[in-house]
Amino acid sequence: KDEQAQERQRAEDQAREEPAAREREHAEAQARLEAQNEETERHFADMEKELEAEQGAVRDEKKPPESPQDARKRDKEEARERVRAEAAVHANEAEAAFEEAPVVYRTPINWGKPVAVGLFLILLLGVVLVHVVPFDGYIPQFEKLASAHLQQPVKIEALHLSLVPLPHWRLDGVSVGKEGQLAVARINAIAGLGSMFSDKKVFKSIELESPALSEEGLFALLFGKSQGQDLKVASIIVKNGKLNSKTIILPALDAKIVMGEDGAWQKIALETPDHKTSLLLEPKGEGAQIEVETNAFSMPFGPAFILENFSAKGVIGRNELRLSEFKGGIYDGYLSGNASLKWGADWSLGGEISVRAMDPGRIAPALLEDGKLEGKAVYAMRAKSYDELFAAPRIEGTFAVQKGSLLGVDLARLLQGGSVGGKTAFAALSGNFASEGGKTQLRQVHLGAGPVSAGGNADADAGKNISGRFAVELKSPVAQARANLAVSGTLREPRFNR
């Protein structure tokens, strides 16, 4: 390369010097011509002096037939003509010699393009080789740094160095923990050039592809304390992460984790690929503050209770999740409440809920239509394991329906001796309820429909079979009547009899 650069420099210098040489030769020829002209002028001046001297001597001897002035003028013109002719001859000879001199041009060699192509090919070959050649010799160093930082054994199957799109390490087959609390198919770790091969690793970002996290790994991530200063990470990006848990059922999530200077996480933002569910975590005391938003959430009281546009916020600790508030839409109305989930030797879940503006016909379409349902309730569950926690939930509270209709019976016609059937429009329907183990009890139920009222109790078993008795009464200025009404059948096909 040095010889080629020198040769290229000599060619360029020669190409620059040739025009200058030609200019110097032309200037020298012009100088020679000027010198010859000066010499001719001096020779002409000397001849004039000699001629004047001779003419003076002749005048002294005798008077010429022509005047001296005319003779001098004639001689001077003749001398000038001879000088001009000689000067023209010399100038033409010099010009012809300069024009006939051959000018040789050497085409300079352009070394830039071949050198650039060669460097590009060398760089391309280096990039390919870097992607192919493994760097497994650095695996023990990475495993040691990561194990000390996470306080868990770390295993790496393969290690590669990539240069595009940014220089980064690629770790394949990574596992954390003795029982694989975290398993990652691939990790791309972008590091500064100064720390790529140093003992201390500083990563601008780490990208985890398809990681699988266990419950133990989740709590280690949330509440574990990192150690060591030889490994620092600014941010962590998770793609298609999964939580292997029977307790917390979550879809595959993408995550962005912001890390602090002390190695602890500062913020965790999770989101499903379809952007329908998001979860935000921030440290708070010994726990973490949590915020959840999703387009649909199934309540633990049964598959029929699905909240739309669900949101919740609270705090999660090592042994408890407390939601100070959750809310969502259900059956054209709204539901809100709070919850406290505890785990350890036993599992428990409890809290309060309230509903408003719900459509009662969505709960019991064969019994009720129209109206708006409001209510409050408390719920509690307890079991030895999470799997059994929702097997027999207990919930009890009060309810009230305004301006609806009771289907299957016309109470006013029934009191007048008519047959069952039809429906009864009421102004208010209220009562207490309790549900446990699939069984539901309705107590102190009261219905008001102008002069007609009814009150009683009813039950529904796990098979949705219903039974109940109500006392119906008519009170008006013109008439009074009483009757007993029995309810049987199922929630889908209720039957009323006197």
C-alpha positions as CSV (number, residue, x, y, z in Angstrom):
1,K,0.0,0.0,0.0
2,D,2.9,2.5,0.8
3,E,4.6,1.8,-2.6
4,Q,1.3,2.3,-4.4
5,A,0.7,5.6,-2.5
6,Q,4.2,6.8,-3.3
7,E,3.8,5.9,-7.0
8,R,0.5,7.7,-7.1
9,Q,2.0,10.7,-5.5
10,R,4.9,10.8,-8.0
11,A,2.5,10.6,-10.9
12,E,0.4,13.4,-9.5
13,D,3.5,15.6,-8.9
14,Q,4.7,14.9,-12.5
15,A,1.3,15.8,-13.9
16,R,1.4,19.1,-11.9
17,E,5.0,19.9,-12.9
18,E,4.7,19.4,-16.7
19,P,2.6,22.6,-17.4
20,A,4.9,24.6,-15.2
21,A,7.9,23.3,-17.2
22,R,6.3,24.3,-20.4
23,E,5.5,27.8,-19.1
24,R,9.2,28.1,-17.9
25,E,10.5,27.2,-21.5
26,H,8.1,29.7,-23.0
27,A,9.2,32.4,-20.6
28,E,12.9,31.6,-21.3
29,A,12.2,31.9,-25.1
30,Q,10.5,35.2,-24.6
31,A,13.4,36.4,-22.5
32,R,15.9,35.4,-25.2
33,L,13.8,37.3,-27.9
34,E,13.7,40.4,-25.7
35,A,17.4,40.2,-25.2
36,Q,18.0,39.9,-28.9
37,N,15.8,42.9,-29.6
38,E,17.7,44.9,-27.0
39,E,21.0,43.9,-28.6
40,T,19.6,44.9,-32.1
41,E,18.5,48.3,-30.7
42,R,22.0,48.9,-29.3
43,H,23.6,47.9,-32.6
44,F,21.2,50.2,-34.4
45,A,22.1,53.1,-32.1
46,D,25.9,52.5,-32.7
47,M,25.3,52.5,-36.5
48,E,23.5,55.8,-36.2
49,K,26.3,57.3,-34.3
50,E,28.8,56.1,-36.9
51,L,26.7,57.3,-39.8
52,E,26.3,60.8,-38.2
53,A,30.0,60.9,-37.7
54,E,30.7,60.0,-41.4
55,Q,28.1,62.5,-42.6
56,G,29.6,65.2,-40.5
57,A,33.0,64.6,-42.0
58,V,31.6,64.8,-45.5
59,R,29.8,68.1,-44.7
60,D,33.1,69.4,-43.7
61,E,34.8,68.4,-46.9
62,K,32.0,69.2,-49.4
63,K,28.4,69.8,-49.6
64,P,26.4,66.7,-50.8
65,P,23.9,67.1,-53.6
66,E,21.1,66.3,-51.1
67,S,20.6,67.9,-47.8
68,P,22.0,66.2,-44.6
69,Q,18.6,66.0,-43.1
70,D,17.3,63.9,-46.0
71,A,20.4,61.7,-46.0
72,R,20.1,61.0,-42.3
73,K,16.5,60.2,-42.6
74,R,17.1,57.8,-45.5
75,D,19.9,56.0,-43.7
76,K,17.9,55.8,-40.5
77,E,14.9,54.2,-42.3
78,E,17.2,51.7,-44.0
79,A,18.9,50.7,-40.8
80,R,15.5,50.3,-39.0
81,E,14.2,48.1,-41.8
82,R,17.3,45.8,-41.5
83,V,16.9,45.6,-37.7
84,R,13.1,44.7,-38.0
85,A,13.9,42.0,-40.6
86,E,16.5,40.4,-38.4
87,A,14.3,40.6,-35.3
88,A,11.4,39.0,-37.2
89,V,13.6,36.2,-38.4
90,H,14.8,35.4,-34.8
91,A,11.3,35.6,-33.4
92,N,9.9,33.2,-36.0
93,E,12.7,30.7,-35.4
94,A,12.1,30.8,-31.6
95,E,8.3,30.4,-31.9
96,A,8.7,27.5,-34.4
97,A,11.2,25.8,-32.1
98,F,8.8,26.2,-29.1
99,E,5.7,24.9,-31.1
100,E,7.6,22.0,-32.6
101,A,8.8,20.8,-29.2
102,P,6.8,17.6,-28.4
103,V,4.6,17.8,-25.3
104,V,4.3,14.4,-23.5
105,Y,1.3,13.9,-21.2
106,R,1.1,10.9,-18.7
107,T,-2.3,9.8,-17.6
108,P,-2.3,9.7,-13.8
109,I,-3.4,6.4,-12.2
110,N,-6.6,6.7,-10.0
111,W,-5.8,4.4,-7.0
112,G,-8.8,5.6,-4.9
113,K,-11.5,3.3,-6.3
114,P,-9.5,0.1,-6.2
115,V,-8.3,0.8,-2.7
116,A,-11.9,1.6,-1.6
117,V,-13.3,-1.6,-3.1
118,G,-10.5,-3.6,-1.5
119,L,-11.2,-2.1,1.9
120,F,-15.0,-2.8,1.5
121,L,-14.4,-6.4,0.6
122,I,-12.1,-6.8,3.6
123,L,-14.7,-5.2,5.9
124,L,-17.5,-7.4,4.5
125,L,-15.3,-10.5,5.0
126,G,-14.7,-9.4,8.6
127,V,-18.4,-8.9,9.3
128,V,-19.2,-12.4,7.9
129,L,-16.4,-14.1,9.8
130,V,-17.5,-12.3,13.0
131,H,-21.0,-13.7,12.7
132,V,-19.7,-17.2,12.0
133,V,-16.8,-17.5,14.4
134,P,-17.9,-18.3,17.9
135,F,-16.5,-16.5,21.0
136,D,-17.2,-19.4,23.4
137,G,-14.0,-18.6,25.2
138,Y,-15.6,-15.6,26.7
139,I,-18.6,-17.6,28.1
140,P,-17.1,-18.2,31.6
141,Q,-16.5,-14.5,32.0
142,F,-20.1,-13.7,31.0
143,E,-21.5,-16.4,33.3
144,K,-19.4,-15.2,36.2
145,L,-20.5,-11.6,35.9
146,A,-24.2,-12.4,35.4
147,S,-24.2,-14.9,38.3
148,A,-22.7,-12.4,40.7
149,H,-25.1,-9.7,39.5
150,L,-28.3,-11.8,39.8
151,Q,-27.2,-14.0,42.7
152,Q,-28.3,-17.0,40.7
153,P,-26.4,-19.5,38.6
154,V,-26.3,-18.5,34.9
155,K,-25.6,-20.8,32.0
156,I,-24.9,-19.8,28.4
157,E,-24.8,-22.3,25.5
158,A,-23.2,-20.2,22.8
159,L,-21.7,-16.7,22.4
160,H,-21.2,-14.7,19.2
161,L,-20.2,-11.2,18.3
162,S,-22.2,-9.2,15.7
163,L,-21.3,-5.9,14.1
164,V,-24.7,-5.0,12.5
165,P,-26.8,-3.0,13.0
166,L,-24.7,-2.1,16.0
167,P,-21.9,-4.0,17.7
168,H,-23.4,-6.4,20.2
169,W,-23.0,-9.8,21.8
170,R,-25.5,-12.5,21.0
171,L,-26.1,-15.1,23.7
172,D,-27.9,-18.3,22.8
173,G,-29.6,-20.7,25.2
174,V,-29.4,-18.7,28.4
175,S,-30.9,-20.0,31.7
176,V,-31.0,-18.4,35.1
177,G,-31.5,-20.3,38.4
178,K,-30.9,-24.0,39.3
179,E,-34.4,-24.9,38.2
180,G,-34.5,-22.6,35.2
181,Q,-36.5,-19.8,36.7
182,L,-35.7,-17.8,33.6
183,A,-35.0,-19.4,30.2
184,V,-34.2,-17.2,27.1
185,A,-33.8,-18.5,23.6
186,R,-31.6,-15.5,22.6
187,I,-30.2,-12.4,24.1
188,N,-28.8,-9.5,22.1
189,A,-26.6,-7.3,24.4
190,I,-25.5,-3.9,22.9
191,A,-22.4,-2.7,24.7
192,G,-20.1,0.3,24.3
193,L,-17.0,-0.3,22.3
194,G,-14.8,0.3,25.3
195,S,-16.4,-2.5,27.3
196,M,-16.8,-5.2,24.6
197,F,-13.8,-7.1,25.8
198,S,-13.1,-5.6,29.2
199,D,-13.7,-7.2,32.5
200,K,-16.4,-4.8,33.4
201,K,-19.5,-4.9,31.1
202,V,-21.6,-1.8,30.5
203,F,-24.6,-2.6,28.2
204,K,-26.7,0.2,26.6
205,S,-29.6,-2.3,26.2
206,I,-30.3,-6.0,26.4
207,E,-33.0,-7.6,24.2
208,L,-34.5,-10.9,25.4
209,E,-36.3,-13.0,22.7
210,S,-39.1,-15.3,23.8
211,P,-38.1,-15.6,27.5
212,A,-40.1,-17.9,29.8
213,L,-40.3,-16.8,33.5
214,S,-41.5,-18.8,36.4
215,E,-43.3,-17.5,39.5
216,E,-40.1,-17.7,41.5
217,G,-38.2,-15.9,38.7
218,L,-40.9,-13.2,38.7
219,F,-40.6,-12.5,42.4
220,A,-36.8,-12.6,42.1
221,L,-37.0,-10.0,39.4
222,L,-39.4,-7.8,41.4
223,F,-37.9,-8.1,44.8
224,G,-34.4,-9.4,44.4
225,K,-31.4,-7.2,45.0
226,S,-28.7,-7.1,42.4
227,Q,-25.0,-7.3,43.5
228,G,-21.7,-6.3,42.0
229,Q,-20.6,-3.3,40.0
230,D,-18.9,-5.1,37.1
231,L,-22.1,-5.5,35.1
232,K,-24.4,-2.6,34.4
233,V,-27.4,-2.4,32.1
234,A,-29.3,0.7,31.1
235,S,-32.5,-0.9,29.8
236,I,-33.9,-4.3,29.0
237,I,-36.3,-5.1,26.1
238,V,-38.5,-8.2,26.2
239,K,-40.2,-9.7,23.1
240,N,-42.9,-12.4,23.4
241,G,-42.3,-13.0,27.0
242,K,-44.3,-15.7,28.8
243,L,-45.1,-16.3,32.5
244,N,-45.3,-19.9,33.5
245,S,-47.7,-19.7,36.4
246,K,-50.9,-21.3,37.6
247,T,-51.6,-18.3,39.8
248,I,-51.3,-15.4,37.4
249,I,-52.7,-16.1,33.9
250,L,-51.2,-13.6,31.4
251,P,-50.9,-13.7,27.6
252,A,-47.6,-13.3,25.9
253,L,-46.2,-9.9,26.6
254,D,-43.6,-7.4,25.3
255,A,-41.8,-5.4,28.0
256,K,-39.5,-2.5,28.5
257,I,-37.5,-2.3,31.7
258,V,-35.6,0.8,32.8
259,M,-32.6,0.1,35.0
260,G,-31.0,2.4,37.6
261,E,-27.3,3.0,38.3
262,D,-27.5,0.7,41.3
263,G,-28.6,-2.2,39.1
264,A,-32.2,-2.2,40.3
265,W,-35.1,-1.8,38.0
266,Q,-36.9,1.6,38.0
267,K,-39.9,0.9,35.7
268,I,-41.4,-2.1,34.0
269,A,-43.9,-1.5,31.2
270,L,-45.6,-4.6,29.7
271,E,-48.0,-4.8,26.8
272,T,-49.5,-7.5,24.7
273,P,-48.5,-7.5,21.0
274,D,-52.1,-6.5,20.0
275,H,-51.9,-3.5,22.5
276,K,-55.1,-4.7,24.2
277,T,-53.5,-5.3,27.6
278,S,-50.9,-3.2,29.4
279,L,-49.3,-3.4,32.8
280,L,-47.0,-0.9,34.5
281,L,-44.8,-1.5,37.6
282,E,-42.8,0.9,39.6
283,P,-41.0,0.4,42.9
284,K,-42.8,1.4,46.1
285,G,-41.2,0.7,49.5
286,E,-40.6,-3.0,49.8
287,G,-43.1,-3.8,47.0
288,A,-44.1,-2.4,43.7
289,Q,-46.9,-0.2,42.5
290,I,-49.0,-1.8,39.8
291,E,-51.4,-0.5,37.2
292,V,-53.3,-2.7,34.8
293,E,-55.5,-2.0,31.7
294,T,-57.2,-4.5,29.4
295,N,-60.1,-4.6,27.1
296,A,-61.7,-7.6,28.9
297,F,-61.2,-9.3,32.3
298,S,-62.9,-12.4,33.6
299,M,-64.0,-12.0,37.3
300,P,-63.4,-14.9,39.6
301,F,-67.1,-15.3,40.4
302,G,-67.8,-17.1,37.1
303,P,-67.3,-17.0,33.4
304,A,-70.4,-14.9,32.9
305,F,-68.8,-12.0,34.8
306,I,-66.5,-10.4,32.2
307,L,-65.5,-6.7,32.7
308,E,-65.0,-4.6,29.6
309,N,-62.3,-1.9,29.5
310,F,-61.0,-3.1,32.8
311,S,-58.5,-1.1,34.8
312,A,-56.9,-1.6,38.2
313,K,-54.2,-0.1,40.4
314,G,-52.6,-1.2,43.6
315,V,-49.5,-2.6,45.3
316,I,-47.9,-6.0,45.0
317,G,-45.5,-7.4,47.7
318,R,-43.9,-10.8,48.4
319,N,-47.0,-12.3,49.9
320,E,-49.9,-10.0,48.9
321,L,-51.5,-8.2,46.0
322,R,-53.8,-5.3,47.1
323,L,-55.9,-3.5,44.5
324,S,-57.1,-0.3,45.9
325,E,-59.4,0.1,43.0
326,F,-60.6,-1.8,39.9
327,K,-63.5,-1.0,37.5
328,G,-65.0,-1.9,34.2
329,G,-68.1,-2.2,32.2
330,I,-70.5,-5.1,32.6
331,Y,-74.0,-5.8,31.3
332,D,-74.4,-2.2,30.0
333,G,-73.5,-0.9,33.4
334,Y,-70.5,-0.4,35.6
335,L,-68.7,-2.4,38.3
336,S,-66.0,-1.2,40.7
337,G,-64.4,-2.5,43.8
338,N,-61.2,-3.4,45.6
339,A,-59.4,-6.7,46.3
340,S,-56.7,-8.2,48.5
341,L,-55.0,-11.5,47.4
342,K,-52.8,-13.2,50.0
343,W,-50.7,-16.3,49.6
344,G,-48.4,-18.4,51.8
345,A,-49.5,-21.5,53.8
346,D,-53.1,-20.6,52.7
347,W,-54.6,-18.6,49.9
348,S,-57.3,-15.9,50.5
349,L,-59.0,-13.3,48.4
350,G,-61.5,-10.7,49.7
351,G,-62.9,-7.3,49.0
352,E,-65.9,-5.3,48.0
353,I,-67.7,-4.6,44.8
354,S,-70.6,-2.3,43.8
355,V,-72.6,-2.1,40.6
356,R,-74.8,0.5,39.0
357,A,-76.9,0.9,35.9
358,M,-76.7,-2.8,35.0
359,D,-79.3,-4.5,32.9
360,P,-80.9,-7.2,35.1
361,G,-82.2,-9.0,32.1
362,R,-78.6,-9.9,31.2
363,I,-78.4,-11.9,34.5
364,A,-81.9,-13.5,34.5
365,P,-83.4,-13.0,31.1
366,A,-86.3,-15.3,31.7
367,L,-87.4,-13.5,34.9
368,L,-86.6,-9.8,34.4
369,E,-86.5,-7.2,31.7
370,D,-85.8,-3.5,31.5
371,G,-84.9,-1.6,34.6
372,K,-81.5,-0.6,36.1
373,L,-79.8,-2.8,38.7
374,E,-77.7,-1.4,41.5
375,G,-76.1,-3.3,44.4
376,K,-73.2,-3.7,46.8
377,A,-71.5,-6.8,48.0
378,V,-68.6,-8.2,49.9
379,Y,-66.8,-11.4,48.8
380,A,-64.3,-13.8,50.5
381,M,-62.5,-16.9,49.4
382,R,-60.1,-19.2,51.2
383,A,-58.3,-22.4,50.3
384,K,-55.1,-24.4,50.7
385,S,-54.0,-23.8,47.1
386,Y,-54.7,-21.3,44.4
387,D,-56.4,-24.0,42.3
388,E,-59.0,-24.4,45.0
389,L,-59.4,-20.8,45.8
390,F,-62.3,-20.1,43.3
391,A,-64.0,-23.4,43.7
392,A,-66.5,-22.1,46.3
393,P,-66.5,-18.3,46.4
394,R,-68.8,-16.6,48.9
395,I,-70.4,-13.3,48.1
396,E,-73.3,-11.5,49.9
397,G,-74.9,-8.1,49.6
398,T,-78.0,-6.1,48.6
399,F,-79.6,-5.3,45.3
400,A,-82.3,-3.0,43.9
401,V,-83.9,-2.8,40.5
402,Q,-85.7,0.3,39.4
403,K,-88.6,0.4,36.9
404,G,-88.4,-3.1,35.4
405,S,-90.8,-6.0,34.7
406,L,-91.2,-9.4,36.3
407,L,-91.8,-12.0,33.5
408,G,-94.1,-15.0,33.8
409,V,-96.9,-13.6,36.0
410,D,-99.4,-10.8,36.1
411,L,-99.8,-10.2,39.8
412,A,-102.8,-8.0,39.5
413,R,-104.7,-10.5,37.4
414,L,-103.6,-13.4,39.7
415,L,-105.2,-11.6,42.7
416,Q,-108.4,-11.3,40.7
417,G,-108.5,-15.1,40.2
418,G,-107.0,-15.2,36.8
419,S,-104.4,-17.6,35.5
420,V,-100.7,-17.2,35.7
421,G,-98.8,-15.7,32.8
422,G,-98.1,-12.3,31.4
423,K,-95.8,-9.9,33.2
424,T,-95.8,-7.3,36.0
425,A,-94.3,-3.9,35.6
426,F,-92.9,-2.7,38.9
427,A,-91.4,0.5,40.3
428,A,-88.9,-1.2,42.6
429,L,-87.6,-4.7,43.3
430,S,-85.1,-5.1,46.2
431,G,-83.6,-7.7,48.6
432,N,-80.6,-9.4,50.0
433,F,-78.6,-12.2,48.4
434,A,-75.9,-14.6,49.4
435,S,-74.0,-17.0,47.1
436,E,-71.6,-19.8,48.0
437,G,-70.7,-23.1,46.4
438,G,-72.9,-22.4,43.4
439,K,-76.0,-21.9,45.6
440,T,-77.8,-18.6,45.8
441,Q,-80.3,-17.4,48.3
442,L,-82.6,-14.4,48.0
443,R,-84.0,-13.1,51.2
444,Q,-86.4,-10.3,52.2
445,V,-87.3,-9.8,48.5
446,H,-89.9,-7.0,48.1
447,L,-91.7,-5.9,44.9
448,G,-93.7,-2.8,44.6
449,A,-96.1,-2.2,41.6
450,G,-98.5,0.6,42.6
451,P,-101.3,-1.0,44.7
452,V,-99.8,-4.4,44.3
453,S,-96.9,-5.7,46.3
454,A,-95.2,-9.0,46.9
455,G,-92.6,-10.3,49.4
456,G,-90.9,-13.5,50.1
457,N,-87.7,-15.7,49.6
458,A,-86.2,-17.8,46.8
459,D,-83.3,-20.2,46.3
460,A,-81.3,-21.4,43.3
461,D,-79.0,-24.5,43.5
462,A,-75.9,-25.2,41.5
463,G,-78.0,-26.7,38.7
464,K,-79.9,-23.4,38.5
465,N,-83.1,-25.0,39.7
466,I,-85.2,-22.4,41.6
467,S,-87.8,-22.6,44.4
468,G,-89.5,-20.0,46.4
469,R,-92.8,-18.6,48.0
470,F,-94.1,-15.1,47.9
471,A,-97.1,-13.4,49.5
472,V,-98.9,-11.1,47.1
473,E,-101.2,-8.4,48.3
474,L,-103.5,-5.8,46.7
475,K,-104.3,-2.6,48.7
476,S,-106.5,0.1,47.2
477,P,-109.4,2.3,48.3
478,V,-111.8,0.1,46.3
479,A,-110.4,-3.4,46.8
480,Q,-108.1,-5.6,48.8
481,A,-106.9,-9.1,48.1
482,R,-104.2,-11.6,49.2
483,A,-102.7,-14.6,47.6
484,N,-99.7,-16.9,47.9
485,L,-97.4,-17.5,44.9
486,A,-95.0,-20.4,44.5
487,V,-92.0,-20.2,42.1
488,S,-90.4,-23.4,40.7
489,G,-88.6,-24.6,37.5
490,T,-85.2,-23.2,36.4
491,L,-83.8,-19.8,35.7
492,R,-84.3,-20.5,32.0
493,E,-87.9,-21.7,32.4
494,P,-89.4,-20.4,35.7
495,R,-93.0,-21.4,36.7
496,F,-95.5,-19.6,38.9
497,N,-98.4,-21.2,40.7
498,R,-100.9,-20.2,43.3
